[in-house]
Amino acid sequence: MENINPIGELMQSTMDNVRSILKVDTVVGDPIVTPDGITLVPISRISVGFGGGGVEFAAKRIGQERPYGGGNATGVKIDPIGFLVIKDGVIRMINVTPPASNTIDRLIDLVPQVIDRVDSFIDKQKNAD
């Protein structure tokens, strides 16, 4: 008699369902082009929590199949954080979340602006030469 534990199947089924929800399109949305030529790309943050467990109960008689009980839970949270604004080849990030509360978050918020300034500086240097 083969003793198969269904927790693996249960967890695999749940992960397949979560995988179908979480796609790149969920994080980086479809671009929206305005009549004046500005492109907006929605950006979201996704948080996922997953847990599961199970137990095999003792059989009442020797050789009898052991009863199994188990379950799992998954939580998915999708938060819009902002828009990438593309206009005339310049990309900016407009946040819809509260301002950054720590140094790392502030640095991440400044990255697009720093890249734009470095690009414009390099272009000016090339034009000067």
C-alpha positions as CSV (number, residue, x, y, z in Angstrom):
1,M,0.0,0.0,0.0
2,E,1.5,3.3,-1.1
3,N,1.2,6.1,1.4
4,I,0.8,9.4,-0.6
5,N,0.8,12.7,1.3
6,P,-1.4,15.3,-0.5
7,I,0.4,18.4,1.0
8,G,2.7,18.6,-2.1
9,E,-0.2,18.6,-4.5
10,L,-2.0,21.2,-2.4
11,M,0.9,23.6,-2.3
12,Q,1.7,23.1,-6.0
13,S,-1.9,23.9,-6.9
14,T,-1.8,27.1,-4.8
15,M,1.5,28.2,-6.3
16,D,0.2,27.7,-9.8
17,N,-2.8,29.9,-9.0
18,V,-0.5,32.6,-7.5
19,R,1.8,32.4,-10.5
20,S,-1.1,33.0,-12.9
21,I,-1.9,36.2,-10.9
22,L,1.6,37.6,-10.6
23,K,2.9,38.5,-14.0
24,V,5.3,41.2,-15.2
25,D,2.2,43.1,-16.5
26,T,1.0,43.4,-12.9
27,V,4.2,45.2,-11.8
28,V,4.8,47.3,-14.9
29,G,1.4,48.1,-16.5
30,D,0.5,48.8,-20.1
31,P,1.7,52.2,-21.4
32,I,-0.8,54.9,-21.7
33,V,-0.2,57.5,-24.4
34,T,-1.8,60.9,-24.0
35,P,-2.9,63.0,-27.0
36,D,0.0,65.4,-26.4
37,G,2.6,62.6,-26.8
38,I,3.3,61.9,-23.1
39,T,3.6,58.2,-22.3
40,L,2.6,57.0,-18.8
41,V,3.6,53.6,-17.5
42,P,2.0,52.5,-14.2
43,I,4.3,50.8,-11.7
44,S,3.1,48.7,-8.8
45,R,4.6,46.9,-5.8
46,I,3.6,43.3,-5.1
47,S,3.8,41.6,-1.7
48,V,3.1,37.9,-1.4
49,G,2.7,35.8,1.8
50,F,2.4,32.0,1.7
51,G,2.0,29.3,4.3
52,G,0.8,25.8,4.6
53,G,0.9,22.7,6.6
54,G,-0.7,19.4,7.3
55,V,-0.8,16.4,9.6
56,E,-1.3,12.7,9.3
57,F,-3.4,11.2,12.0
58,A,-2.7,7.8,13.5
59,A,-4.6,4.9,11.9
60,K,-7.3,3.3,14.1
61,R,-6.1,-0.2,13.0
62,I,-2.9,-1.6,11.7
63,G,-2.8,-1.5,7.9
64,Q,-5.6,1.0,7.7
65,E,-5.1,4.2,5.7
66,R,-4.0,7.1,7.8
67,P,-6.3,10.2,7.7
68,Y,-4.8,13.4,6.5
69,G,-5.7,17.0,7.3
70,G,-4.1,20.1,5.9
71,G,-4.4,23.5,4.3
72,N,-2.6,26.5,3.1
73,A,-3.2,30.2,2.7
74,T,-1.8,32.8,0.3
75,G,-2.1,36.6,0.5
76,V,-1.3,38.9,-2.4
77,K,-1.2,42.7,-2.0
78,I,-0.8,45.0,-5.0
79,D,0.0,48.7,-4.3
80,P,0.3,51.3,-7.0
81,I,3.5,53.2,-6.4
82,G,3.7,55.6,-9.3
83,F,4.1,56.3,-13.0
84,L,7.0,56.5,-15.3
85,V,6.5,59.6,-17.4
86,I,8.2,59.6,-20.8
87,K,8.2,62.9,-22.7
88,D,10.7,64.0,-25.4
89,G,13.1,61.1,-24.5
90,V,13.2,62.2,-20.8
91,I,12.0,59.7,-18.2
92,R,10.7,60.8,-14.8
93,M,9.1,58.9,-12.0
94,I,6.0,60.4,-10.3
95,N,5.3,58.7,-7.0
96,V,1.7,58.3,-5.8
97,T,3.0,56.9,-2.4
98,P,4.0,59.0,0.5
99,P,7.6,60.3,0.4
100,A,10.4,57.9,1.3
101,S,10.9,57.5,5.0
102,N,14.5,56.2,5.0
103,T,17.8,56.8,3.2
104,I,17.6,53.7,0.9
105,D,14.1,54.6,-0.3
106,R,15.2,58.2,-1.0
107,L,18.2,57.0,-3.0
108,I,15.9,54.7,-5.1
109,D,13.6,57.6,-5.7
110,L,16.5,59.8,-7.0
111,V,18.0,57.2,-9.4
112,P,15.9,58.3,-12.5
113,Q,16.8,62.0,-11.9
114,V,20.5,61.2,-11.5
115,I,20.5,59.1,-14.7
116,D,18.8,61.9,-16.6
117,R,21.3,64.4,-15.4
118,V,24.3,62.2,-16.2
119,D,22.8,61.6,-19.7
120,S,22.4,65.4,-20.3
121,F,25.9,66.0,-19.0
122,I,27.4,63.4,-21.4
123,D,25.4,64.9,-24.3
124,K,26.8,68.4,-23.5
125,Q,30.3,67.1,-23.3
126,K,30.0,65.3,-26.7
127,N,28.5,68.5,-28.3
128,A,31.3,70.6,-26.8
129,D,34.0,68.3,-28.4
